[in-house]
């Protein structure tokens, strides 16, 4: 889950709080739907870490 999606038009997605979250694998969608806050928190942490790494 939490990976970049090359073509969002072909990807499964869920809408949560007015934003779309895309999945590279349809099997991840039910996991996200069950606990979206968990995965959004992990995504934000991953993005923050990548930003810290790229600014070095």
Wavefront OBJ file of the C-alpha trace (Angstrom):
o trace
v 0.000 0.000 0.000
v 1.613 3.502 0.250
v 3.385 3.172 -3.093
v 3.181 5.557 -6.028
v 0.546 4.745 -8.639
v 1.680 5.254 -12.229
v -1.770 5.594 -13.809
v -4.556 6.608 -11.406
v -7.192 6.085 -14.099
v -6.621 2.313 -13.821
v -6.160 2.190 -10.048
v -8.603 1.343 -7.291
v -9.224 4.210 -4.886
v -11.070 5.214 -1.755
v -12.348 8.660 -0.891
v -11.740 9.800 2.682
v -12.426 13.275 4.037
v -12.716 14.761 0.562
v -9.483 13.296 -0.790
v -8.872 10.282 -3.037
v -6.298 7.676 -2.042
v -5.175 5.399 -4.872
v -3.927 1.824 -4.588
v -1.467 -0.037 -6.781
v -3.208 -3.277 -5.796
v -7.002 -3.724 -5.413
v -6.400 -5.996 -2.404
v -5.173 -3.000 -0.373
v -8.407 -1.049 -0.710
v -10.396 -3.058 1.880
v -7.514 -2.759 4.357
v -7.472 1.007 3.926
v -11.270 1.229 4.130
v -11.248 -0.630 7.432
v -8.819 1.829 9.089
v -7.973 4.795 6.844
v -6.438 6.925 9.607
v -3.782 4.256 10.236
v -2.661 4.257 6.612
v -2.868 8.023 6.171
v -0.661 8.478 9.241
v 1.858 5.993 7.804
v 1.764 7.788 4.438
v 2.412 11.171 6.071
v 5.317 9.701 8.057
v 6.788 8.203 4.881
v 6.458 11.519 3.036
v 8.060 13.451 5.911
v 10.963 11.003 6.024
v 11.492 11.299 2.270
v 11.470 15.093 2.551
v 14.056 15.021 5.356
v 16.250 12.639 3.357
v 16.056 14.687 0.154
v 16.955 17.938 1.910
v 20.318 16.623 3.094
l 1 2 3 4 5 6 7 8 9 10 11 12 13 14 15 16 17 18 19 20 21 22 23 24 25 26 27 28 29 30 31 32 33 34 35 36 37 38 39 40 41 42 43 44 45 46 47 48 49 50 51 52 53 54 55 56
